[in-house]
Amino acid sequence: MEDIITNAQNDAEVKGIIITGAGEKAFAAGADIKEFADFNLAEAKQLAANGQRIFSLIEEGKKPTIAAINGFALGGGLELAMACHLRVASDNARFGQPEITLGVTPGYAGTQRLTQLIGKSKSVELLLTGGMIKADEAVRLGLVNYVVSQAELMPTAEQLMAKITRQSPMAAAAVIACVNAYYTDGENGFETEIEEFGKCFVTEDFKEGTAAFLEKRKPNFPGK
């Protein structure tokens, strides 16, 4: 996954990324417990650090990323979905962080991103009980952006991505940086916005966007 995400982020032909699971049963049902059941302290900490590093590549990447959640998104699977910038779920989707039932916490920033997305009270409940929620509750809580039928999942994700990728790639990357700054310790999101706003003014995208507006036509952003 690290290689795929890195390559996509660096490929000029890639305007956005959609991550989904194979089939209709699960987006990702979490880690294979057998792989780490016998880990020692150092190995366990390294496992969590690796997962957080890879998921941060998605969250902090310049390319907008959508999770198309088809079925179960549990444990590391939900953590992966939450690292994406937007989430579209099928109506059979189920969400949860069941790590506590194994005697462990989430390790790939699940405690952090879940709290950011749905708030402290409900996230603590889900984290302490290990329970699952259905798609309709997930959208009500703000965990996902849309809930659609299984048949409409990928078309909806693709339509949403098409709306985004018609916009300026430079401005989209700036928006991601500004929003992430709000949640990053030691960063001032207001100052980040000033910086990114200013940087946009010297891009070819801004020149094209303003010219298109004045000429009453649709812009064709070069992504530079």
C-alpha positions as CSV (number, residue, x, y, z in Angstrom):
1,M,0.0,0.0,0.0
2,E,2.8,2.4,0.8
3,D,4.3,1.9,-2.7
4,I,0.9,2.3,-4.4
5,I,0.0,5.5,-2.5
6,T,3.5,7.0,-3.0
7,N,3.4,6.2,-6.7
8,A,-0.1,7.7,-7.1
9,Q,0.9,10.8,-5.3
10,N,3.9,11.3,-7.5
11,D,2.2,10.5,-10.8
12,A,1.1,13.6,-12.6
13,E,-1.5,11.7,-14.5
14,V,-3.3,10.7,-11.3
15,K,-5.7,13.5,-10.2
16,G,-7.3,11.6,-7.3
17,I,-7.4,8.3,-5.5
18,I,-10.3,6.0,-4.7
19,I,-9.7,3.1,-2.2
20,T,-12.2,0.3,-2.0
21,G,-12.3,-3.4,-1.0
22,A,-12.6,-6.4,-3.2
23,G,-16.1,-7.8,-3.6
24,E,-19.2,-6.7,-1.5
25,K,-18.4,-8.2,1.9
26,A,-15.8,-5.9,3.3
27,F,-13.8,-2.7,2.7
28,A,-11.2,-4.1,5.1
29,A,-11.9,-6.2,8.1
30,G,-8.7,-5.3,10.0
31,A,-5.4,-7.0,10.6
32,D,-4.6,-10.7,10.6
33,I,-4.3,-11.3,14.3
34,K,-2.0,-14.3,13.8
35,E,0.6,-12.0,12.3
36,F,1.2,-10.1,15.5
37,A,-0.1,-12.3,18.4
38,D,3.4,-12.9,19.6
39,F,5.0,-9.5,19.1
40,N,7.0,-8.0,21.9
41,L,6.9,-4.4,23.1
42,A,9.3,-3.0,20.5
43,E,7.7,-5.0,17.6
44,A,4.2,-3.8,18.6
45,K,5.3,-0.1,18.7
46,Q,7.0,-0.5,15.3
47,L,3.8,-2.0,13.9
48,A,1.7,1.0,15.0
49,A,4.4,3.4,13.8
50,N,4.4,1.8,10.4
51,G,0.7,1.9,10.1
52,Q,0.4,5.5,11.1
53,R,3.2,6.5,8.7
54,I,1.4,4.9,5.8
55,F,-2.0,6.2,6.6
56,S,-0.5,9.7,7.0
57,L,0.7,9.5,3.4
58,I,-2.9,9.4,2.5
59,E,-4.2,12.1,4.8
60,E,-1.3,14.5,4.2
61,G,-1.0,13.7,0.4
62,K,-1.8,16.4,-2.2
63,K,-4.2,14.1,-4.1
64,P,-7.8,14.0,-2.8
65,T,-8.6,10.5,-1.7
66,I,-12.0,8.9,-1.3
67,A,-12.8,5.7,0.6
68,A,-15.6,3.7,-1.1
69,I,-16.6,1.5,1.8
70,N,-18.4,-1.7,0.7
71,G,-19.2,-3.7,3.8
72,F,-17.2,-4.1,7.0
73,A,-14.7,-1.4,7.9
74,L,-13.2,-2.6,11.2
75,G,-10.1,-2.0,13.1
76,G,-7.3,-1.1,10.7
77,G,-9.9,-1.0,8.0
78,L,-11.8,1.8,9.6
79,E,-8.5,3.6,10.4
80,L,-7.7,3.4,6.7
81,A,-11.0,4.8,5.7
82,M,-10.7,7.7,8.2
83,A,-7.3,8.6,6.8
84,C,-9.0,9.3,3.5
85,H,-10.3,12.8,2.9
86,L,-13.9,11.7,2.1
87,R,-15.9,8.6,2.7
88,V,-18.8,7.1,0.7
89,A,-20.4,4.0,2.2
90,S,-22.8,1.3,0.9
91,D,-25.9,0.8,2.9
92,N,-24.6,-2.6,4.1
93,A,-21.4,-1.1,5.6
94,R,-20.5,-1.6,9.2
95,F,-18.0,0.4,11.2
96,G,-16.1,-0.3,14.4
97,Q,-12.8,-0.3,16.3
98,P,-13.0,-3.7,18.1
99,E,-9.4,-3.8,19.3
100,I,-10.4,-3.6,22.9
101,T,-12.0,-7.0,22.6
102,L,-8.4,-8.3,22.0
103,G,-7.0,-6.4,25.0
104,V,-5.4,-3.7,22.9
105,T,-6.0,-0.2,21.7
106,P,-6.2,0.9,18.0
107,G,-2.7,1.5,16.7
108,Y,-3.1,3.3,13.4
109,A,-4.4,6.5,14.9
110,G,-8.0,5.2,15.3
111,T,-8.4,6.9,18.7
112,Q,-7.3,10.2,17.2
113,R,-9.2,10.3,13.8
114,L,-12.4,8.8,15.2
115,T,-12.5,11.5,17.9
116,Q,-11.8,14.2,15.3
117,L,-14.6,13.0,13.0
118,I,-17.4,12.2,15.5
119,G,-16.5,13.8,18.8
120,K,-15.2,12.6,22.1
121,S,-18.3,11.1,23.7
122,K,-19.4,8.8,20.9
123,S,-15.8,7.8,20.0
124,V,-15.0,6.8,23.5
125,E,-18.2,4.7,23.6
126,L,-17.2,2.9,20.4
127,L,-13.6,2.5,21.5
128,L,-14.5,1.2,25.0
129,T,-17.2,-1.2,23.9
130,G,-15.7,-2.4,20.6
131,G,-19.2,-2.1,19.1
132,M,-20.2,-1.6,15.5
133,I,-22.5,1.0,14.0
134,K,-24.5,0.8,10.8
135,A,-24.1,3.1,7.8
136,D,-27.1,5.2,8.6
137,E,-25.7,6.1,12.0
138,A,-22.2,6.6,10.5
139,V,-23.6,9.3,8.2
140,R,-25.6,10.9,11.0
141,L,-22.5,11.1,13.1
142,G,-20.4,12.6,10.3
143,L,-18.1,9.5,10.0
144,V,-19.1,9.2,6.3
145,N,-20.2,11.8,3.8
146,Y,-22.8,9.7,1.9
147,V,-24.6,6.4,2.1
148,V,-25.8,4.7,-1.1
149,S,-26.8,1.3,-2.4
150,Q,-24.1,-1.2,-3.1
151,A,-24.7,-0.8,-6.9
152,E,-24.3,3.0,-6.6
153,L,-21.2,2.9,-4.4
154,M,-18.5,3.2,-7.0
155,P,-20.5,5.4,-9.4
156,T,-21.1,7.9,-6.5
157,A,-17.5,7.9,-5.5
158,E,-16.4,8.4,-9.1
159,Q,-18.9,11.3,-9.5
160,L,-17.7,12.9,-6.3
161,M,-14.1,12.6,-7.5
162,A,-15.0,14.0,-10.9
163,K,-16.4,17.1,-9.2
164,I,-13.3,17.5,-7.2
165,T,-10.8,16.9,-10.0
166,R,-12.5,19.5,-12.2
167,Q,-11.2,22.0,-9.7
168,S,-7.6,23.3,-9.4
169,P,-5.2,20.6,-8.2
170,M,-3.0,23.3,-6.7
171,A,-5.9,24.8,-4.7
172,A,-7.2,21.3,-3.7
173,A,-3.7,20.4,-2.3
174,A,-3.8,23.8,-0.4
175,V,-7.2,23.1,1.0
176,I,-6.0,19.7,2.3
177,A,-3.0,21.3,3.9
178,C,-5.1,24.0,5.6
179,V,-7.6,21.6,7.0
180,N,-4.9,19.2,8.3
181,A,-3.1,22.1,10.0
182,Y,-6.2,22.6,12.2
183,Y,-5.7,19.2,13.7
184,T,-1.9,19.2,13.9
185,D,-0.2,20.1,17.1
186,G,2.2,23.0,16.8
187,E,0.6,24.4,13.6
188,N,-1.6,27.4,13.4
189,G,-4.3,26.7,10.8
190,F,-5.1,30.4,10.3
191,E,-1.5,31.1,9.5
192,T,-1.3,28.1,7.2
193,E,-4.4,29.4,5.3
194,I,-2.7,32.8,4.8
195,E,0.4,31.1,3.5
196,E,-1.5,28.7,1.1
197,F,-3.8,31.5,0.0
198,G,-0.9,33.6,-1.0
199,K,0.9,30.7,-2.8
200,C,-2.2,30.1,-4.9
201,F,-1.9,33.6,-6.4
202,V,1.4,32.7,-8.2
203,T,0.1,29.5,-9.8
204,E,-1.0,29.0,-13.4
205,D,-4.2,27.5,-12.0
206,F,-5.1,30.9,-10.4
207,K,-4.4,32.7,-13.6
208,E,-6.6,30.2,-15.5
209,G,-9.4,30.3,-12.9
210,T,-9.6,34.1,-12.9
211,A,-9.4,34.4,-16.7
212,A,-12.1,31.8,-17.1
213,F,-14.4,33.7,-14.7
214,L,-13.8,37.0,-16.4
215,E,-14.3,35.4,-19.8
216,K,-17.5,33.6,-18.6
217,R,-16.2,30.1,-19.5
218,K,-15.3,27.0,-17.6
219,P,-11.7,26.8,-16.4
220,N,-9.2,24.2,-17.7
221,F,-6.8,24.0,-14.8
222,P,-3.2,22.9,-15.8
223,G,-2.4,21.8,-12.3
224,K,0.7,24.1,-12.0
